[in-house]
Amino acid sequence: MIGHPSPAARRFAALLRAFAALALAASARAADAPPAAHVPPAYTLRHWQEREGFNPADLVGVRQDAPGFLWVVSKTGLGRFDGTTFEPVAVPVGAFPRGFATVPAGADDAGTLVLPGNRTESSADAGCFVWRGGAFAFDAEPALAGKAPRAAFYAPDGARWIGCEDGTLLRRLGASVTRYELPAAAGNNRPPVFASDGGGRVWIAWASTVHRIEGEHCLEVKLTARETDLRLVSSRTGGVWLINRTSLWRALPDGGSFAEVRPLPAELVAHFVQVAIEDQNGFLWLGTRSQGLFRWIGGETLRVPTSSDDIAGLCDDADGSLWVATDGGGLNRLRPQAHQLFDRDRGLFDNYSYTVCTDATGVAWLANRDGGVARVQDGAVDPIARRANWRQFSARSVHPAPDGGVWITSGLGVFRTTAAQPDNVERIDALNNLRNIRATFVARNGDYWLAVDPDRVARWRDGALTYFDAARGFDGREVRAFAEDARGRIWLGAANGQLFRSTDQDAFTRVAFPGAADCGALQAIHFEPDGRMLVGTTRRGVAILAGRDYADARYLERDQGLGNTNVSAILVDDHDRYWFATRAGIYWAPGAQLRAFADGRANFVHTIPLGADDGVPPLSCLGLYQPAAWKADDGTLWFATRRGVLRTDPAIVARGRDSVPNVSVARVTFDDRDQPVAPEIELPAATRKTAVRLSALNLATPESTQLRVRLEGFDADWTVLGADRTATFPRLPPGRYVLAATVSNGGGPWHVQPPLLTLVVHPPWWREPWIEFATSLALLGSIWAATRAWSHRRLKLRLRAAEHARAIERERTRIARDIHDDIGATLTRISLLTQAAQRDTGPHAATFDKIYESTRSVTRALNEIVWAVNPRHDNLESFIYYLSHFAQELLGAAGLRCRLESPNPPPPLALESRLRHALFLGCREALHNVVKHAAATEVTIAIAAAPGQLTVTIADNGRGLAPRTDAPAIVSPLASGNGLGNMQQHMTDVGGRCTIEPGANGGTVVTFHVPLPTPLHADENPTRAH
């Protein structure tokens, strides 16, 4: 029926729809309306706004790809989201992002995202852009040449569908391509809309018609009326859903027609609904353009709050979360609510509840500060104390009794309810004097324990009350914690850090443990199956006690991973996780990590706080009252806080934490310039900074994911990345580096990832092998040339110096020869003439004698000068010969015996003229002193040559040095000044020294030390005596 039917026709159509609905209900009711038993819990909302340069505020769609990333399309761009970061992706020219589709797992396509469009602005080259390996590649479809692709879709069989704006469809599965043509629709410019049903069939809504694909045929499905506004929705469980301008419809099993499910309110008809989806549980979600998000459950539509009422896209993930793309409100995540906070907004009289417990029926009991006692049953708060007109009091502690009742303490005394009549409260008169009891406990045998002021413990058993104080072993202060071990012994934790245990003598004994003095108050005690004890303290976090008499202790504090050290409760859930209620919030940790820490196999425990990722506001747990936390029989955990009582379902918290997040490289920059992402990237040698941002895919609990990286070949240790998950490296030396990573999800173990990236740093051009070889050759050549030039210059200088030395020697030789030949000959003639004249005995004989002696003296002096000047005598052998000749002549004339000790033969040692002359003058002065003053009979001259030094020693056997007294004595050379100053001066002139000292057996020893200009040969020669 088309157009506006008559009233009679409408009534007839209504009857037909009623009969069709009755027929459908018998065969497909389970598909039409999900059973109420599967109604999911409430949802928590979290939203993301602009981050990392991508603006997700004005979104138009969202999809999840096979690896798990979310792809979001906005009015201005495209981005990929991993749970923490939006990575902007450039849209290719010619692509139509609004019609995007993600590639499901198992499809033939190697990519993850498909954008329909044309390679150029014209429609000559039609197809789709596929995201592969970090970039878009265009897959042309020749069968669509001249068309404008506007929609992409993947069917359950993995086939890719492309819809064009003129109604042309294309199906590709591998190499098989099928083209379909929809009937032309005048005035329609909307792209086709694809959907699939539970049987895998593909449906298309276009213009005012709906078609079903059967093989190579496209069959039109009859509608009750042709309408321009149609919304077709895929279904995992049955027929596709259809929304028109009045109702919600569903395809019949044969696919030939639709049956009306129910009329829709005006705000949920096709004119307002922009997007719809059937989730994993079979529930239908409807997103409108102005009225927000709705969930259809069991025939009812419930509005679900979102950050914006303009819903543009919907998709669900494997963890059960629903992702909502909004226009103006960013990206929303609706997650099944694991945490519920019961406060004044939920029906409590006061947010502040001291203690919490659950009874045998699973009902939670709360000790509310100003509201008395309240209960929580089936998610609803029952203020039982006010509803049942109980006496107005402030409840302190609630604790279940073994018979199903509940114990209650208050400022008025102790009360009790029964399982049969929970609305009736009975006051225990025998306990009437116990007021404001803050901590209570019920043992397995039914004993009711109470912390009593001042500093006592009371036990109620079989109608009798027993007190335990210092006389019975309890000498602590204010009991904060109760516990019972496997043997039925009661343990107490006191406010002064002391731990007590009950004994068989109906008393208590103190149990010491290491570090107890620094713990503060002991507020919680938990026993492990292996007997190990966990104690919550106010100053040192959790004390883990083990060993005989709990003599071994380890402390879980801030440095070991616990966010706060004031622990008031410890619970263990059914998923092997430990929960710690602290003054700064609630933390949980994996059991495997805690046990590894307790055993000493680890030094850190990754504890995870409840926070924004869990939809939980900042909380502060209580420590003065017990029980401050409780584990119910259904596995849920309850925590009393200052902002209300928190109920936590660990089963929902566990979702998404068991899988290992997929780690990949999201972005690479060199000196803040983006680079194409590839498995191997070449790095320019001039790069000063390399930044690699990683993506750890975790949509469920992104904040709990931790990443460690190490650049192998550069880093020695692992580096834990921060919230931005970016690893930055300075200038890298030339080489090949591999980026390795490990990931931990929710504090679990570290999982090694495959190598993520290889960085190849090439050396600069000047460090290329051939450049280095050529440079080495040039350097060696330069060194050789410089060395040769230096050697040549040095050789020339040495030759010049040698030539100069030879010229000096020649001149010295000439001077010596001239002196010897000329002056020497003349003096010799004078001496001979004088000697002849001495034969005359005339009056001038004495004068001639003096002239003869003077001439001989001048001749000797002249010979000495000639010897000193002549270069032929510049050697040690000449010096020894000349000195011995002079000594024998001088000493023999004086009647003294001379002994000479020198090397035999003398070493070929050069002595320059100046040195040997100065040494000879010194020796001559010493010999003259011996002749004149020593009164000796023998003189020994010893000459010794050592490396770098020549030593001449002159020793006599005379009277020696005069003592320093007033008695008359021979004047010594030191006192007389006879030649001492000259000897020292001669040695100083040539860098030597002179020493005068008494001999060992008398006499005097004069020693001359002079440096040798050239080294002595290594061989030693024996001395010879004369």
FENWOZI-V127591 format. One record per backbone hydrogen bond with DSSP energy under -0.5 kcal/mol. CO is the residue of the C=O (numbers start at 1). NH is the residue of the N-H. Records with the same first field share a line. If there is no record, write none. Layout:
CO = NH / NH
This chain:
3 = 5
6 = 10
7 = 11
8 = 12
9 = 13
10 = 14
11 = 15
12 = 16
13 = 17
14 = 18
15 = 19
16 = 20
17 = 21
18 = 22
19 = 23
20 = 24
21 = 25
22 = 26
23 = 27
24 = 27 / 28
25 = 29
28 = 32
29 = 33
35 = 38
36 = 39
42 = 337
44 = 335
46 = 333
48 = 331
51 = 54
54 = 51 / 56
57 = 59 / 328 / 330
58 = 75
61 = 73
63 = 71
65 = 68
69 = 65
70 = 72 / 81
71 = 63
72 = 79
73 = 60 / 61
77 = 74
78 = 89
79 = 72
80 = 87
81 = 70
82 = 698
85 = 82 / 87
86 = 88
87 = 80
89 = 78
92 = 95
94 = 118
95 = 97
96 = 99 / 116
97 = 100
99 = 152
101 = 114
103 = 66
104 = 107
112 = 103
113 = 131
114 = 101
115 = 129
116 = 96
117 = 127
123 = 146
124 = 126
125 = 119
126 = 141
127 = 117
128 = 130 / 139
129 = 115
130 = 132 / 137
131 = 112 / 113
132 = 135
135 = 132
137 = 130 / 139
138 = 140
139 = 128
140 = 142
141 = 144
142 = 145
144 = 147
147 = 149
148 = 165
151 = 163
153 = 161
155 = 158
159 = 155
160 = 172
161 = 153
162 = 170
163 = 150 / 151
164 = 167
167 = 182
168 = 164
169 = 180
170 = 162
171 = 178
172 = 160
173 = 176
176 = 173
178 = 171
180 = 169
185 = 188
187 = 189
193 = 205
195 = 203
196 = 235
197 = 200
201 = 197
202 = 213
203 = 195
204 = 206 / 211
205 = 193
206 = 209
209 = 206
210 = 221
211 = 204
212 = 214 / 219
214 = 217
217 = 214 / 219
219 = 212
220 = 222
221 = 210
225 = 227
228 = 230
231 = 243
233 = 241
238 = 198
240 = 251
241 = 233
242 = 249
243 = 231
244 = 270
246 = 264
247 = 244
248 = 261 / 262
249 = 242
250 = 259
252 = 255
256 = 222
257 = 252
259 = 250
262 = 248
265 = 268
266 = 269
269 = 272 / 273
272 = 289
275 = 287
277 = 279 / 285
279 = 282
283 = 279
284 = 296
285 = 277
286 = 288 / 294
287 = 274 / 275
288 = 311
292 = 288
293 = 304
294 = 286
295 = 297 / 302
296 = 284
297 = 300
300 = 297 / 302
302 = 295
304 = 293
309 = 292 / 311
310 = 312 / 327
313 = 325
315 = 323
317 = 320
321 = 317
322 = 334
323 = 315 / 325
324 = 326 / 332
325 = 312 / 313
326 = 59 / 328
330 = 326
331 = 48
332 = 324
333 = 46 / 335
334 = 322
335 = 44
338 = 649
340 = 342 / 647
341 = 343
342 = 645
343 = 346 / 348
344 = 347
346 = 381
351 = 353
352 = 369
355 = 367
357 = 365
359 = 362
363 = 359
364 = 376
365 = 357
366 = 368 / 374
367 = 354 / 355
368 = 372 / 395
372 = 368
373 = 385
374 = 366
375 = 382
376 = 364
377 = 380
380 = 377
381 = 383
382 = 375 / 384
383 = 386 / 387
384 = 388
385 = 390
386 = 389
393 = 395
394 = 411
397 = 409
399 = 407
401 = 404
405 = 401
406 = 417
407 = 399
408 = 415
409 = 396 / 397
410 = 413 / 436
413 = 410
414 = 428
415 = 408
416 = 426
417 = 406
421 = 418 / 424
424 = 418
426 = 416
427 = 429
428 = 431
429 = 432
431 = 434
433 = 435
436 = 438
438 = 626
439 = 451
441 = 443 / 449
443 = 446
447 = 443 / 449
448 = 460
449 = 441
450 = 452 / 458
452 = 456
456 = 452
457 = 468
458 = 450
459 = 461 / 466
460 = 448
461 = 464
464 = 461
466 = 459
468 = 457
469 = 472 / 474
470 = 473
472 = 508
473 = 475
477 = 495 / 496
478 = 495
481 = 493
483 = 491
485 = 488
489 = 485
490 = 502
491 = 483
492 = 500
493 = 480 / 481
494 = 497 / 522
498 = 494
499 = 511
500 = 492
501 = 509
503 = 506
507 = 503
509 = 501
510 = 512
511 = 499
513 = 516
515 = 518
516 = 519
519 = 538 / 539 / 540
521 = 523 / 538
524 = 536
526 = 534
528 = 531
532 = 528
533 = 545
534 = 526
535 = 543
536 = 523 / 524
537 = 567
541 = 537 / 543
542 = 544 / 556
543 = 535 / 545
544 = 554
545 = 533
546 = 552
547 = 550
548 = 551
552 = 546
554 = 544
555 = 557
556 = 542
557 = 560 / 562
558 = 561
560 = 605
561 = 607
565 = 541 / 567
566 = 583
569 = 581
571 = 579
573 = 576
576 = 591
577 = 573
578 = 589
579 = 571 / 581
580 = 582 / 587
581 = 568 / 569
582 = 585 / 621
585 = 582
586 = 610
587 = 580
588 = 608
589 = 578
590 = 594
591 = 595
592 = 596
593 = 597
594 = 598
595 = 599
596 = 601 / 602
597 = 600
605 = 607
608 = 588
611 = 614 / 616
612 = 615
620 = 642
626 = 440
627 = 356
628 = 640
630 = 632 / 638
632 = 635
636 = 632
637 = 648
638 = 630
639 = 641 / 646
640 = 622
641 = 353 / 644
644 = 641 / 646
645 = 342
646 = 639
647 = 340
648 = 637 / 650
649 = 652 / 653
650 = 654
652 = 655
654 = 657 / 658
659 = 661
662 = 697
664 = 666 / 695
667 = 693
668 = 675
669 = 671 / 691
670 = 673
672 = 674
673 = 670
675 = 668
679 = 758
681 = 760
682 = 684
683 = 762
684 = 687
689 = 671
690 = 729
691 = 669
692 = 694 / 727
693 = 666 / 667
694 = 696
695 = 664 / 697
696 = 698
697 = 662
701 = 704
702 = 705
704 = 746 / 747
706 = 744
707 = 721
708 = 742
709 = 719
710 = 712 / 740
711 = 714 / 715
712 = 738
719 = 709
722 = 725
725 = 694
726 = 728
727 = 692
729 = 690
735 = 761
737 = 759
738 = 712 / 740
739 = 756 / 757
740 = 710
741 = 753
742 = 708
743 = 751
744 = 706 / 746
745 = 748
750 = 752
751 = 743
757 = 739 / 759
758 = 681 / 760
759 = 737 / 761
760 = 683 / 762
761 = 735
764 = 767
765 = 768
768 = 772
769 = 773
770 = 774
771 = 775
772 = 776
773 = 777
774 = 778
775 = 779
776 = 780
777 = 781
778 = 782
779 = 783
780 = 784
781 = 785
782 = 786
783 = 787
784 = 788
785 = 789
786 = 790
787 = 791
788 = 792
789 = 793
790 = 794
791 = 795
792 = 796
793 = 797
794 = 798
795 = 799
796 = 800
797 = 801
798 = 802
799 = 803
800 = 804
801 = 805
802 = 806
803 = 807
804 = 808
805 = 809
806 = 810
807 = 811
808 = 812
809 = 813
810 = 814
811 = 815
812 = 816
813 = 817
814 = 818
815 = 819
816 = 820
817 = 821
818 = 822 / 823
819 = 824
822 = 826
823 = 827
824 = 828
825 = 829
826 = 830
827 = 831
828 = 832
829 = 833
830 = 834
831 = 835
832 = 836
833 = 837
834 = 838
836 = 839
837 = 840
842 = 845
844 = 848
845 = 849
846 = 850
847 = 851
848 = 852
849 = 853
850 = 854
851 = 855
852 = 856
853 = 857
854 = 858
855 = 859
856 = 860
857 = 861
858 = 862
859 = 863
860 = 864
861 = 865
862 = 866
863 = 867
864 = 868
865 = 869
866 = 870
870 = 873
871 = 874
873 = 875
874 = 911
875 = 879
876 = 880
877 = 881
878 = 882
879 = 883
880 = 884
881 = 885
882 = 886
883 = 887
884 = 888
885 = 889
886 = 890
887 = 891
888 = 892
889 = 893
890 = 894
891 = 896
892 = 895
897 = 939
899 = 941
900 = 1026
901 = 943
902 = 1024
907 = 909
909 = 876
912 = 916
913 = 917
914 = 918
915 = 919
916 = 920
917 = 921
918 = 922
919 = 923
920 = 924
921 = 925
922 = 926
923 = 927
924 = 928
925 = 929
926 = 930
927 = 931
928 = 932
929 = 933 / 934
930 = 934 / 935 / 936
934 = 959
937 = 897
938 = 957
939 = 899
940 = 942 / 955
941 = 901
942 = 953
944 = 946 / 951
946 = 949
948 = 1012
949 = 946
950 = 1010
951 = 944
952 = 1008
953 = 942 / 955
954 = 1006
955 = 940
958 = 1003
963 = 965
972 = 976
973 = 977
977 = 979
979 = 983
980 = 984
981 = 985
982 = 986
983 = 987
984 = 988
985 = 989
986 = 990
987 = 990 / 992
988 = 991
993 = 1009
995 = 1007
997 = 1005
999 = 1002
1002 = 1001
1003 = 999
1004 = 956
1005 = 997 / 1007
1006 = 954
1007 = 995
1008 = 952
1009 = 993
1010 = 950
1022 = 904
1024 = 902
